Amino acid sequence: MLCVSLSYLLANIVYLMMFSLTDIVQTSTIAMDSGMAACGRAGQLIMCVGLLVSCIGCVGGGVCCVSRNIQSTADSGVFPGCMGGVNRVFQTPVRAIVITCIVMFSYTLVDASLLIPFLGTVEWLSYCLTFSVLLYLRYTQPRTPRPFKIPVLVPVFLLLLSGGLVVLPLSSPTLGTPSS
């Protein structure tokens, strides 16, 4: 996790060193532009392949994480039982993976320029709710044993940050309109 965060931070520093802020704002493919500036057409191709591998890894991780959440929620009785269960041979939630893939495929039927802003807002709303529940449980059940405790200022800060990232896009004049 630290290596990924550090590599993204370093990539952004490189972009700021290579291009002016005006250039960065005007381009929609900053990674390809930096590859082209550094190594020509070969650099551009390397950046494309790197982004492709990163996207495939993100989708794979998302499928694994979301399917485990669906499986455990179904096994606990919140979702229908047909979504739960683990394959005996591979120890994977096959039914939940199939459901996740069907939902992800249905996303491709919607215009991405409309879906992406709403998806980001919903994701930050999920984080906001998670931090608020953490604070609620810390307040209402202070003596419950927990595997680890973090200082209360961390979830408070993250609640405010994620809450801001939920509220700020709602005031955007371009909300719900396709990007150009």
KOLZAFI-11924 format. One line per field, with one value per residue: residue number from 1; z, y, x of N, C-alpha, C in turn. Coordinates in pm, 1 decimal, always signed. Example, Ala and Ser with C-alpha at 12.3 -4.5 7.8 and 13.67 -1.06 7.14 Angstrom:
KOLZAFI-11924
num	[1;2]
n.zz	[+780.0;+708.0]
n.yy	[-569.0;-225.0]
n.xx	[+1319.0;+1285.0]
ca.zz	[+780.0;+714.0]
ca.yy	[-450.0;-106.0]
ca.xx	[+1230.0;+1367.0]
c.zz	[+780.0;+787.0]
c.yy	[-330.0;+3.0]
c.xx	[+1320.0;+1290.0]
This chain:
KOLZAFI-11924
num	[1;2;3;4;5;6;7;8;9;10;11;12;13;14;15;16;17;18;19;20;21;22;23;24;25;26;27;28;29;30;31;32;33;34;35;36;37;38;39;40;41;42;43;44;45;46;47;48;49;50;51;52;53;54;55;56;57;58;59;60;61;62;63;64;65;66;67;68;69;70;71;72;73;74;75;76;77;78;79;80;81;82;83;84;85;86;87;88;89;90;91;92;93;94;95;96;97;98;99;100;101;102;103;104;105;106;107;108;109;110;111;112;113;114;115;116;117;118;119;120;121;122;123;124;125;126;127;128;129;130;131;132;133;134;135;136;137;138;139;140;141;142;143;144;145;146;147;148;149;150;151;152;153;154;155;156;157;158;159;160;161;162;163;164;165;166;167;168;169;170;171;172;173;174;175;176;177;178;179;180]
n.zz	[+0.0;+81.3;-105.2;-345.2;-297.2;-266.5;-522.4;-681.7;-573.4;-640.5;-919.8;-967.5;-879.6;-1073.4;-1300.1;-1239.6;-1250.4;-1518.1;-1673.5;-1719.1;-1507.9;-1665.0;-1893.3;-1776.7;-1693.7;-1939.1;-2072.9;-2115.1;-2091.9;-1920.0;-1838.7;-2073.4;-2222.5;-2069.8;-2100.0;-2374.2;-2389.1;-2242.8;-2354.1;-2617.2;-2873.8;-2778.8;-2500.1;-2467.0;-2534.2;-2332.3;-2107.2;-2166.2;-2151.0;-1883.4;-1753.8;-1836.9;-1710.3;-1445.8;-1432.1;-1480.7;-1255.1;-1058.1;-1116.6;-1079.6;-805.1;-703.6;-776.0;-622.1;-358.0;-334.9;-391.7;-174.1;+29.3;-44.3;-22.3;+256.9;+367.0;+268.5;+387.1;+650.6;+653.1;+566.3;+289.3;+20.9;+65.1;-155.3;-264.2;-110.9;+35.2;-17.2;-254.4;-242.0;-336.9;-433.6;-239.2;-273.7;-318.0;-541.0;-645.4;-558.4;-694.0;-958.5;-951.0;-893.7;-1129.1;-1317.9;-1237.4;-1276.3;-1552.9;-1630.0;-1576.7;-1799.0;-1983.4;-1942.6;-2001.2;-1951.8;-1889.9;-1744.9;-1536.9;-1387.3;-1223.4;-1038.0;-928.0;-790.4;-591.7;-454.3;-361.9;-183.5;-7.1;+105.2;+245.2;+423.1;+573.4;+688.8;+859.2;+1026.8;+1151.6;+1283.5;+1472.1;+1608.6;+1720.0;+1880.1;+2066.9;+2173.4;+2250.9;+2426.3;+2571.2;+2428.8;+2309.9;+2072.9;+1776.2;+1720.3;+1818.7;+1711.4;+1733.5;+1823.0;+1678.7;+1419.5;+1278.3;+1300.8;+1153.7;+900.4;+858.2;+830.9;+603.9;+406.0;+411.7;+314.5;+53.4;-40.0;-28.3;-170.5;-460.6;-510.4;-537.0;-780.2;-1098.5;-1323.1;-1262.3;-1341.7;-1611.1;-1927.0;-1959.7;-2157.1]
n.yy	[-119.0;+124.5;+149.0;+177.7;+418.2;+589.5;+571.0;+688.2;+946.4;+1028.4;+1017.5;+1226.4;+1440.9;+1434.0;+1497.3;+1762.6;+1872.3;+1841.1;+1969.4;+2274.8;+2421.9;+2501.6;+2339.6;+2090.2;+2112.2;+2136.8;+1894.6;+1562.0;+1330.1;+1294.6;+1115.2;+978.5;+1196.8;+1273.4;+1047.7;+1061.0;+1303.5;+1238.4;+999.2;+975.4;+806.8;+542.5;+577.8;+672.1;+443.7;+268.5;+394.4;+363.7;+83.3;+45.6;+185.7;+28.1;-218.9;-133.0;-61.3;-310.2;-450.9;-299.5;-347.1;-625.7;-642.8;-502.2;-671.4;-898.1;-793.2;-673.7;-894.7;-1062.4;-906.1;-910.7;-1185.9;-1235.6;-1069.8;-1186.1;-1438.3;-1365.9;-1304.9;-1064.2;-1001.7;-1189.3;-1545.6;-1692.7;-1550.8;-1594.4;-1818.6;-2036.8;-2171.5;-2512.6;-2630.8;-2425.9;-2233.6;-1981.5;-1710.0;-1789.6;-1750.4;-1488.6;-1354.6;-1389.5;-1241.7;-986.2;-943.2;-937.0;-706.5;-518.8;-541.3;-439.9;-173.8;-90.2;-33.8;+218.7;+564.9;+658.8;+914.0;+1023.9;+846.2;+830.1;+1073.1;+1046.0;+796.9;+841.5;+1018.6;+854.5;+660.4;+809.4;+881.0;+633.8;+589.6;+803.6;+731.5;+498.5;+599.3;+755.2;+560.0;+421.8;+616.0;+638.8;+378.6;+376.3;+564.5;+467.9;+205.4;+178.1;-8.1;-239.6;-511.1;-465.6;-540.4;-356.4;-19.9;+312.6;+653.7;+885.7;+1119.0;+1060.4;+917.2;+1129.4;+1339.1;+1211.5;+1168.4;+1433.0;+1506.7;+1317.7;+1375.4;+1636.3;+1581.5;+1458.4;+1652.0;+1879.0;+1817.4;+1821.2;+2081.8;+2151.0;+2309.2;+2153.1;+1909.8;+1604.1;+1645.6;+1554.8;+1529.8;+1728.6]
n.xx	[+82.6;+190.1;+393.8;+249.4;+109.8;+326.5;+442.3;+242.5;+242.1;+504.2;+482.4;+303.0;+456.3;+657.5;+503.4;+438.2;+690.7;+757.7;+563.2;+374.7;+121.8;-91.6;-63.2;-110.1;-375.6;-503.1;-470.6;-598.3;-471.8;-233.6;-32.3;+40.8;+130.7;+352.4;+513.7;+559.4;+700.5;+928.9;+1042.7;+965.4;+774.4;+798.4;+799.0;+542.9;+396.7;+483.7;+373.6;+101.8;+72.6;+143.7;-63.8;-277.3;-220.3;-238.3;-511.0;-633.5;-545.6;-674.8;-946.4;-952.0;-885.8;-1105.0;-1319.3;-1257.8;-1266.8;-1527.5;-1689.2;-1635.1;-1743.1;-2015.3;-2064.4;-2015.6;-2208.6;-2439.8;-2418.7;-2456.7;-2721.4;-2829.4;-2830.1;-2989.5;-2972.4;-2882.8;-2677.2;-2457.9;-2213.4;-1931.0;-1707.0;-1623.3;-1389.1;-1210.8;-1230.8;-1348.5;-1582.6;-1782.3;-2046.5;-2099.9;-1897.7;-1982.5;-2222.4;-2117.3;-1969.2;-2176.7;-2315.0;-2110.0;-2080.5;-2327.2;-2287.1;-2148.3;-2339.3;-2426.8;-2368.7;-2041.9;-1947.3;-2149.2;-2175.6;-1933.1;-1885.8;-2101.1;-2046.1;-1807.0;-1899.6;-2081.0;-1905.4;-1741.9;-1941.8;-1996.8;-1755.9;-1775.1;-2001.9;-1899.0;-1695.2;-1852.8;-2010.3;-1809.0;-1731.2;-1974.7;-2005.3;-1778.6;-1854.7;-2103.3;-2045.2;-1806.3;-1652.7;-1632.6;-1443.0;-1184.0;-994.9;-791.4;-723.7;-767.0;-655.8;-912.8;-922.2;-843.9;-1061.9;-1245.6;-1127.3;-1115.9;-1387.4;-1479.6;-1331.9;-1417.5;-1688.4;-1685.4;-1600.5;-1822.8;-2023.1;-1924.1;-1916.8;-2190.0;-2264.7;-2172.1;-2192.7;-2199.0;-2303.1;-2442.0;-2436.6;-2298.9;-1944.5;-1721.7]
ca.zz	[+0.0;+89.1;-233.2;-445.0;-265.2;-295.6;-667.8;-733.6;-530.7;-723.0;-1056.0;-970.7;-870.1;-1206.4;-1390.0;-1207.9;-1294.3;-1663.5;-1740.8;-1645.1;-1461.6;-1779.6;-1974.6;-1703.1;-1696.5;-2076.2;-2125.5;-2046.2;-2090.4;-1868.5;-1834.3;-2210.2;-2261.6;-2003.3;-2166.4;-2504.6;-2367.5;-2188.5;-2434.7;-2750.4;-2895.0;-2690.7;-2367.5;-2470.9;-2532.3;-2198.3;-2016.5;-2197.5;-2096.0;-1738.2;-1712.1;-1859.9;-1601.7;-1324.0;-1437.5;-1465.2;-1114.0;-981.0;-1139.3;-1012.5;-661.1;-675.1;-784.7;-504.9;-235.2;-334.3;-384.3;-34.9;+107.2;-77.9;+34.7;+402.3;+397.8;+241.5;+489.6;+778.0;+642.1;+519.7;+148.1;-0.8;+86.3;-281.9;-297.2;-20.6;+16.2;-67.7;-331.8;-156.7;-392.6;-446.3;-123.7;-322.7;-326.7;-684.7;-676.3;-537.9;-804.3;-1077.1;-931.2;-908.4;-1271.5;-1387.2;-1205.0;-1344.9;-1695.1;-1650.1;-1577.3;-1933.4;-2062.8;-1908.5;-2047.6;-1845.8;-1850.9;-1644.3;-1426.4;-1307.1;-1112.1;-937.0;-863.1;-693.0;-480.0;-378.0;-293.0;-68.6;+87.9;+174.9;+342.8;+524.1;+661.6;+764.1;+967.6;+1123.8;+1229.7;+1373.2;+1584.4;+1683.2;+1799.9;+1982.5;+2169.9;+2237.5;+2303.0;+2448.6;+2633.8;+2340.1;+2266.1;+1931.2;+1741.7;+1737.2;+1835.7;+1656.2;+1802.3;+1776.9;+1583.9;+1283.5;+1211.5;+1293.7;+1038.2;+778.5;+841.6;+775.6;+468.0;+315.1;+405.0;+220.7;-82.7;-79.7;-40.8;-271.3;-598.0;-523.8;-574.6;-911.3;-1200.5;-1430.5;-1208.8;-1422.6;-1753.7;-1980.1;-1975.3;-2298.1]
ca.yy	[+0.0;+239.2;+159.1;+230.3;+559.5;+661.3;+579.9;+788.8;+1076.3;+1060.5;+1043.5;+1361.1;+1535.9;+1435.5;+1573.4;+1904.5;+1915.7;+1836.1;+2051.8;+2386.3;+2392.4;+2519.2;+2218.0;+1980.5;+2130.9;+2124.0;+1758.5;+1457.5;+1211.9;+1346.1;+1009.2;+957.0;+1315.2;+1270.1;+942.7;+1113.9;+1406.2;+1179.6;+892.7;+966.9;+712.0;+426.7;+618.4;+678.3;+305.1;+215.4;+451.2;+300.0;-52.4;+59.9;+221.4;-89.1;-314.5;-73.8;-72.2;-451.3;-481.5;-233.5;-420.7;-755.6;-619.9;-465.0;-791.3;-983.0;-727.2;-658.8;-1025.7;-1110.3;-831.1;-965.2;-1320.7;-1231.0;-1008.2;-1288.0;-1542.6;-1315.3;-1293.4;-933.1;-1023.4;-1324.2;-1654.1;-1742.7;-1474.0;-1633.5;-1947.4;-2042.3;-2291.2;-2606.4;-2662.0;-2308.4;-2145.7;-1847.9;-1687.5;-1791.7;-1687.2;-1344.3;-1303.8;-1382.8;-1128.2;-865.7;-926.2;-897.5;-565.2;-439.4;-539.1;-349.7;-36.9;-54.7;+7.2;+357.7;+657.8;+673.5;+1054.0;+1049.5;+752.8;+849.4;+1169.0;+992.5;+686.1;+899.6;+1072.1;+740.9;+596.8;+891.8;+869.8;+507.1;+613.0;+895.0;+650.9;+407.7;+674.3;+797.2;+441.5;+396.1;+709.1;+602.6;+259.6;+414.1;+639.5;+388.2;+79.4;+205.2;-119.7;-356.1;-541.8;-444.0;-588.8;-244.4;+109.4;+426.7;+776.8;+931.7;+1229.9;+1007.5;+906.6;+1261.4;+1406.8;+1142.7;+1195.2;+1567.9;+1505.9;+1245.5;+1452.4;+1746.0;+1528.3;+1423.1;+1773.4;+1971.9;+1793.1;+1848.6;+2222.0;+2171.2;+2343.6;+2053.4;+1782.4;+1537.4;+1673.6;+1486.9;+1612.4;+1743.8]
ca.xx	[+0.0;+278.8;+465.4;+156.3;+87.6;+450.5;+461.4;+148.6;+291.7;+620.1;+435.4;+246.9;+568.5;+719.9;+415.7;+453.1;+823.6;+767.4;+463.7;+316.4;-13.5;-181.5;-54.5;-171.9;-521.2;-553.7;-460.8;-674.0;-384.5;-106.9;+69.0;+90.0;+206.4;+483.1;+591.2;+599.5;+803.1;+1051.5;+1104.2;+906.6;+664.1;+818.1;+754.7;+397.4;+349.8;+511.4;+274.1;-26.6;+75.1;+142.5;-199.7;-361.6;-193.0;-293.1;-657.4;-669.9;-525.0;-780.2;-1070.8;-937.2;-897.6;-1243.7;-1403.6;-1230.3;-1312.0;-1672.6;-1753.6;-1624.8;-1841.9;-2147.3;-2072.2;-2028.9;-2337.1;-2542.3;-2407.3;-2509.7;-2865.9;-2874.0;-2861.5;-3045.3;-2876.9;-2827.6;-2556.4;-2350.3;-2149.1;-1794.1;-1677.3;-1549.5;-1256.8;-1124.0;-1251.9;-1381.3;-1727.3;-1808.1;-2175.6;-2085.5;-1814.6;-2068.8;-2312.6;-2036.7;-1937.3;-2300.0;-2338.7;-2006.6;-2114.8;-2441.4;-2234.6;-2101.4;-2454.5;-2453.7;-2266.2;-1942.0;-1931.3;-2251.8;-2161.4;-1812.2;-1903.1;-2191.2;-1978.9;-1714.8;-1977.0;-2133.7;-1792.9;-1705.2;-2052.0;-1974.8;-1649.0;-1829.2;-2086.6;-1811.7;-1630.3;-1953.7;-2045.3;-1696.1;-1743.1;-2095.4;-1975.7;-1681.0;-1926.9;-2207.9;-1991.5;-1662.9;-1581.8;-1631.1;-1306.2;-1156.9;-860.5;-699.2;-789.1;-694.8;-696.9;-1043.2;-905.0;-829.5;-1192.4;-1310.4;-1068.4;-1157.9;-1530.1;-1492.2;-1276.6;-1506.4;-1812.9;-1662.3;-1593.3;-1959.8;-2103.5;-1871.3;-1963.9;-2332.6;-2282.8;-2111.0;-2290.8;-2198.4;-2350.5;-2543.0;-2421.8;-2181.1;-1824.8;-1682.3]
c.zz	[+0.0;-43.3;-342.0;-422.0;-299.4;-446.2;-729.9;-695.3;-617.6;-867.9;-1066.4;-958.5;-1005.3;-1304.2;-1366.1;-1250.4;-1446.8;-1733.4;-1653.6;-1602.3;-1574.9;-1867.3;-1906.7;-1709.0;-1836.0;-2130.0;-2046.8;-2037.4;-2044.5;-1867.6;-1973.6;-2257.5;-2196.1;-2063.2;-2300.6;-2489.4;-2322.1;-2286.3;-2574.7;-2755.4;-2805.1;-2548.4;-2357.9;-2462.6;-2394.8;-2098.3;-2039.7;-2136.3;-1943.1;-1685.2;-1729.7;-1747.4;-1470.2;-1319.7;-1419.0;-1319.6;-1025.9;-995.7;-1069.3;-862.1;-620.8;-677.0;-661.9;-376.8;-228.2;-323.1;-243.5;+54.5;+82.1;-12.8;+185.4;+444.3;+373.6;+346.6;+625.1;+771.9;+594.1;+372.4;+133.6;+8.3;-41.0;-323.7;-214.8;-57.8;-46.3;-140.6;-247.6;-206.3;-385.3;-328.7;-165.8;-330.6;-473.1;-719.2;-661.1;-647.4;-931.0;-1067.1;-949.7;-1054.4;-1352.0;-1361.5;-1275.9;-1495.0;-1721.0;-1647.0;-1717.0;-2023.1;-2040.0;-1959.3;-1932.9;-1801.2;-1751.1;-1518.8;-1332.8;-1196.8;-1001.9;-859.8;-757.7;-570.3;-393.0;-300.7;-169.7;+36.7;+170.3;+280.5;+456.8;+623.9;+747.3;+882.2;+1071.5;+1210.7;+1327.6;+1495.4;+1671.5;+1774.1;+1910.0;+2098.3;+2245.8;+2299.8;+2331.1;+2504.7;+2548.5;+2296.8;+2114.0;+1900.0;+1753.9;+1751.0;+1774.2;+1732.3;+1740.6;+1676.5;+1439.7;+1217.0;+1204.2;+1171.4;+907.6;+752.0;+780.5;+631.5;+370.9;+303.8;+310.5;+76.7;-131.0;-111.1;-154.3;-414.0;-618.2;-564.2;-711.8;-1015.4;-1312.0;-1383.7;-1296.3;-1570.9;-1805.0;-1990.8;-2119.9;-2320.4]
c.yy	[+125.5;+259.0;+218.3;+379.1;+642.8;+675.2;+680.9;+929.3;+1119.4;+1090.0;+1183.8;+1467.8;+1547.8;+1515.5;+1722.3;+1958.1;+1924.9;+1938.4;+2168.5;+2348.0;+2406.5;+2395.3;+2100.7;+1991.1;+2103.7;+1981.3;+1662.3;+1328.6;+1252.4;+1239.4;+984.3;+1075.8;+1316.4;+1161.2;+989.0;+1216.4;+1344.7;+1084.8;+879.8;+865.5;+588.8;+458.1;+624.8;+537.9;+241.3;+266.1;+388.7;+160.8;-47.5;+94.7;+104.4;-191.2;-262.7;-86.9;-216.4;-494.5;-421.2;-308.0;-556.6;-742.7;-583.6;-584.3;-879.1;-921.9;-719.6;-793.8;-1084.7;-1035.8;-884.1;-1101.5;-1316.4;-1167.9;-1106.2;-1397.8;-1497.1;-1288.3;-1159.1;-938.9;-1162.1;-1431.3;-1706.9;-1666.7;-1518.7;-1766.2;-1935.9;-2174.4;-2383.4;-2631.4;-2542.0;-2211.7;-2000.1;-1832.6;-1676.5;-1721.6;-1536.0;-1282.1;-1290.8;-1262.9;-996.7;-839.3;-884.0;-749.6;-477.0;-432.5;-443.8;-203.6;+5.1;-10.5;+153.7;+444.2;+687.8;+818.0;+1096.1;+966.5;+788.6;+954.2;+1115.7;+878.7;+736.7;+952.5;+959.0;+671.2;+677.7;+892.0;+741.0;+521.9;+701.3;+818.6;+555.6;+479.4;+719.9;+678.5;+407.0;+487.8;+676.8;+482.2;+289.5;+485.2;+550.4;+259.5;+93.0;+86.2;-245.8;-384.7;-526.5;-492.0;-480.0;-116.9;+216.5;+551.1;+832.7;+1046.4;+1181.5;+989.9;+1039.7;+1336.8;+1343.2;+1159.3;+1333.5;+1573.8;+1436.4;+1315.6;+1570.3;+1698.6;+1475.9;+1550.1;+1863.7;+1942.1;+1822.8;+1992.7;+2253.2;+2205.5;+2239.7;+1917.4;+1726.7;+1568.3;+1604.4;+1581.4;+1619.1;+1701.5]
c.xx	[+87.1;+352.5;+376.3;+133.9;+210.5;+472.9;+366.4;+192.7;+410.0;+580.5;+378.1;+354.2;+638.8;+635.1;+431.3;+589.3;+831.6;+678.3;+421.1;+175.6;-115.8;-181.8;-125.7;-323.8;-576.9;-550.7;-549.4;-592.4;-244.3;+2.4;+126.9;+172.5;+344.7;+571.7;+643.1;+711.5;+935.0;+1119.9;+1045.1;+793.8;+676.3;+771.7;+603.9;+337.7;+370.4;+407.7;+136.5;-33.9;+70.6;+4.1;-295.8;-343.9;-251.1;-445.2;-703.8;-652.9;-633.2;-912.4;-1065.2;-950.4;-1038.4;-1336.3;-1382.5;-1286.4;-1463.9;-1741.5;-1744.5;-1723.9;-1982.9;-2165.8;-2092.7;-2160.8;-2450.8;-2538.0;-2461.2;-2659.2;-2917.3;-2913.6;-2924.0;-2936.5;-2814.0;-2702.1;-2435.6;-2288.2;-2012.1;-1774.7;-1589.6;-1407.4;-1163.7;-1133.6;-1273.7;-1533.0;-1771.9;-1939.2;-2167.3;-1998.9;-1897.2;-2163.2;-2237.3;-2005.3;-2060.1;-2329.5;-2236.9;-2034.2;-2230.6;-2397.6;-2189.3;-2216.2;-2491.2;-2338.5;-2169.0;-1927.2;-2039.3;-2226.8;-2045.7;-1830.5;-1994.1;-2125.0;-1880.8;-1787.2;-2030.9;-2021.9;-1751.8;-1815.1;-2038.1;-1865.1;-1698.6;-1916.6;-2004.2;-1747.6;-1731.7;-1997.6;-1933.0;-1703.5;-1864.6;-2068.7;-1874.1;-1750.5;-2026.0;-2157.1;-1840.9;-1584.7;-1578.4;-1487.2;-1292.8;-1015.7;-754.3;-781.7;-700.8;-738.4;-825.4;-1031.8;-892.9;-965.7;-1267.0;-1258.5;-1116.3;-1307.0;-1551.1;-1443.4;-1371.0;-1641.4;-1800.2;-1659.0;-1728.1;-2038.5;-2054.6;-1917.3;-2111.8;-2360.0;-2222.9;-2216.9;-2299.5;-2247.9;-2461.3;-2537.1;-2298.1;-2063.6;-1784.2;-1540.6]
